[in-house]
Amino acid sequence: YLNIRISHQIFGVADRILSDLYEEGEVRNTLIISPPGAGKTTLLRELIRKVSDGNPYGRARNVGVVDERSELSGSYLGCPQNDLGCRTDVLTACPKVQGMFLLLRSMAPEVMAVDELGGREDVEALRAAAVCGCKVLATVHGRDPEDAKKRFPELFADNLFERFVIPKGRAENNANSWGNSDSERQFGTWIVVSEEIYRQSEGVADVGQNIGIVSGRNTVRKSGYAGML
């Protein structure tokens, strides 16, 4: 059989959480956690564009993207078919670890972005980028933060990430509660959890209780961060 994946771009999907990923004009180190098919790559693609072009919460930044399988850029013959911003350098068909170090040495990125972290080496390369002064944007497979932490504990070490973005329903520990239509299931509601709030919680359900959950088109803020696509 054949599995044909078509990379497509949805503009504006990051708008409702963008403000929660910035602090004092700087984008925070952000990890997007979700199971396959929840839209994390689409969300990351739009975050890259917004950070690269600039937005109301921060000036335009030089972004380095290691697009190992061309899923973010949709590159064809070396040319990105998706809009990743005017200040973005894309490196395709290259393993994440080698690609990140190549970009660090040659392109002076202010923000480093990678999709689907796969192991300790990927995380260590991201940590090296952070030590060099880069902000980092990344995604990882996981049902929720606890699931991701069990499989990749190094992701949560040394306070590398300051924001965790997860689908609303997963944060509530109720996979059936978020989105009724196909579009809502894929690009519906997400929450942004600060690193401090995540560390105070004892589980996924507590995270949802601590930060408050998006209701309709209104963002409910308690002791943390929340946002909606």
N, C-alpha and C positions, 0 to 999 in steps of 0.2 A: 504494500500500500504506500501511498505518498502522503506526507504531512506538509502542506504548503502554508507557510506563515507570511502574511502580508503586513509589513510595518506601516502603520498609519498614525497620523498626528491629529490630536484634538486640542485646538487652541483654547486657552482659558481655564483648563481643568485645575490648575494650581492656584487660581486667583484667591479663592476663599481661605486658603491656609497660608498664603505667602507671608502675611504680616507676622504670623507666629513663628516663622523660621528666621526672622531677623531680630537683631538686638543692637541698638545704637548704630544703625547703618551697616552692620556686618551680618552676613548670612552665617548661621550657626551650623556646626557639623551635624549632619542629618542622616538618619538611617530609616529607610522605608521598608516595613516588614509586612508581608502578606503571602498567602498561598498563590499558586499559579492561577492566572486568569483574573486576578482582582484589579489589574490596571497599574501596577507599580512601575512598569517600564514607561507607560504612557505618561504617568505623573512625573517621573524623573526627567523625561524628555522635555516636558514643558517647564520644569524648574530650571533646567540648564538654559533654556532660551531666555527665561525671565532674568536670571542672574547675569547672563552674558550681555543682554541688551540694556539692563538697568530697569528699575521699577520704582514706584513711589517710596519704597522702604530702604533702598540702597542703590548706590551708583553702579554703573556697568563694570563688570569684572572680566579679566581674562580667564577663560575656562578651558581646562584640558580634559578631554573625554577619551578614555580607552574603550573603544567599541569593538570588543573581541569578535562578535558575530554580526556586526553591522545592524543590530536590532534597534539601536537608538537613532543612528543617522540614516539608515536605509541606503547606505552608500552603493553606488554602481560605478565600476571602473575608477574607484578612488574619489568620486564626487558625492557628497551627501545629498540625498534627495529630500530629507526633512530639514526644517529650519531649526538649527540649534543655536542661533544667535550670531551676531556679527563679530563677536570677539572670542569665538570658540575654535580651538584646534582639535581635530578629530584624528585619532590613530586607530585604524581598523586592521582586522586580521592579524592581531598581535596579542599574545597572552597578557593578562592584566598586569602581572608583576613587572615584566620587562617593559610594557608600555608605560606604566606609571613612572618608572625611573627614567625612561627616555624623555618623556615630557618634562619631568622635573629638571633634567640637565640641559634641555635645549629650548624650551618654549616659555619658561618663567610663568607658569600658571598661578593665578591667585586662588582658584577653586579647582579641585580635582573631582571628577565624576566617573563612577563605574557602576555597571549593572550586574546584579546577581553575584555577590561575593561567594566564593566557593571553598575557602579554607584559610588556614593560618597564614600562609604566605601572602595571600591577597590582603589580609588585615594588616600584616606587618608593613607591607608596602604603603598602605593608606596611612598608617601611623607615621611612617617616615615622611610622607608628604605633609602631614600635620605639623611635625617637628620643624619642617622647612618653612612653615608659615602659611601653608595652603589650608583653606577650608575644604571639607570633604562632603560629597553627596554620594550616597550609595544605596543599593537595595539588597535584600536577602530574602530567600524563601523561608516562610514560617507561618504557622497558624496564628501565632501571637508572639509577643516578646518573650514569654517564658519558653516557648518551643524553640525559638531562635537561640535563646541563651543556653539551652541544653546542648544544642548541636554545635554552636560556635561561641563558647564562653569568652574567647578572646575579644569578641565584638563589644563586650560590656566591661572590659578591663580598662583601668586607668582613665575612666571618664572620657574616652575618645569621642563618643557621640553625645551631643547636647540636646538633640531633639529626636524623638521616635515617632514616625508617622505610621498609623495602622488603620485598617478599615474599622469603622464604627462598630459593626456587629461583632467582630472578633474581640474588640476591647471589652464589650459587654458580656463576653463569654457566651454569646448566643448567635451562632452562625446563621440562624434563620431570620434574624430580626432586622437585617439591613437590606433594603431595596427589594421592591417587588417586580419591577420591570427588568428586562435584560440590561438596559443602559444603566440603571441604578445599581445592579449587582456588579457591574464592571467599573463604573465610574461614579458611584453614588456618594457616600458619606465617609469621610476620614476624620480622625482626630490626631492632634499633635500633642504629644506628651513631653514635658520637659524632663531632662535627666534627673533633676532633683525629685520631682514627683514620682517618676518611675522607681527610683531607689527607695522611696518611702513606702511604696505599695508592697503588698505581700502576694499579689497575683493579678491576673488579668481583670477579674471582676473588680478588685480594689482600685485598679487604675481608672476604670470607668467611673467608679463612685467618687474618686478624688477629684478628677478634673471636670466632671460634668460632661454631658453628651449633647451634641448638636440636636436641636429640635426644630424641624421644619427648615426655614431659611434663616433662623436666628441662632447665633452662637451663644451658648451658655458658658460663662466663665466663672469658675470657682477659685480653686487654689492652683490651677495650672493653665494649660493652653488647649484650646480646642479650635477646630476649623472644619469647614465643609466644602466639598467640591460642588 
